[in-house]
Amino acid sequence: MSIYIFASITPKAEHVADLEAVLRNMVVHSRREPGNLRYDLLRRADGTPGFHVYETYADEAAIQAHRDSPHYVAFRAQIGEWLAEPVDVKVLTGVDIAA
């Protein structure tokens, strides 16, 4: 059964562009991971600084492999001072998912 993650990331105003650049890099690398079924980057439509990442993984092992990947470890180390608040990560299971 697939596992879904919805992460909300709110940068300080002066780091919006920096965060977007590293998130775009995360998209490229994360989509190549075995077990990653989807990795989408979204921006808040109202113009407030903030991004959301919608992820789908085949299983818990794929999530752990993502969290252990060099690009994820580097990303988390890099963004700490850029954030206005802690990253909000929700791990979800599907109820009614479109094919």
N, C-alpha and C positions, 0 to 999 in steps of 0.2 A: 504494500500500500504506500502510495506517495506521501511525502511529508512536505508541508508548505511553510515558508517563513516570510514574514512581513516585517521589515526593519525600517524604522523611521530615524532619520539622521538630520539633526538641526545644527547647522554651523553658525558660528559667529558671522556677522555681516561681512566682515573683511576677509573671510575665508571661503565664501561661497564658490568662487571660481576655482580655488585650490581643491576643494572637496569634490567638485564636479569632475575635475580632471582625473583625480585618483579613482573616483567611482567608475568613470568610463573605462579606465584601465582594468578595474576589477571585473567589469562586464566581459571584456575580451577574454581574460584568463578563466573566469569562472564558467563561462559557457563551454569551455573546452574540457572541463573536468568530467571524468567518468562518473555516472550517477547523477549529474546535474541535468535536469530536464527543462529548466527554464530559469532565466536570470534577467529580470527587467528593471531598468532604472526609470523612476518617475520623479517628476518635480511637482511641487504644490502649485495648483492652477491659480491661486489668488495672489501669487507673486511674493508671498512670505518666503524668506530663505529656508529651504528645507528640501530634503529628498526622501524618497521611499524606494526600497528595493524589494521586489516580489520574486521569491525564489521557490523552485520546486525541485525536490530531490527524490531519488528512487527509494532511499531508505536511510536509516540512522548512520550507517557506515559511510554513505556518501556525504552526509552533513559533517561528520567528523573529519573526513578526508579534506573537505573544503576548509574547515576551521584550522586544520594542520598545514594547509598549503602555504608555500613561501609567500605568495602574493597576498593572501589573507593576513598572515602574521605581520607582514610589512605594512599593510594598510592600517591595521589596528594600531600599530606602533606610531605611525605617521600622523594620524588624525586627532590624537588626544587633545592637543592645545587648540585645535580649530573648532571644537564643539561648544555650543552654547548650553547643551544639556547632554546627559548620557544617551547613548544609542538605545532606542526602545525596540527590542526584538520580541516578536510573538511567534511561537512555533505552533502550527495549526495542523489539524487533520481534516480531510475533506468530508463534506456531508453530501453535497450535490454538485459535482464538478463537471463542466462541459468537456466533451472529448476533443 
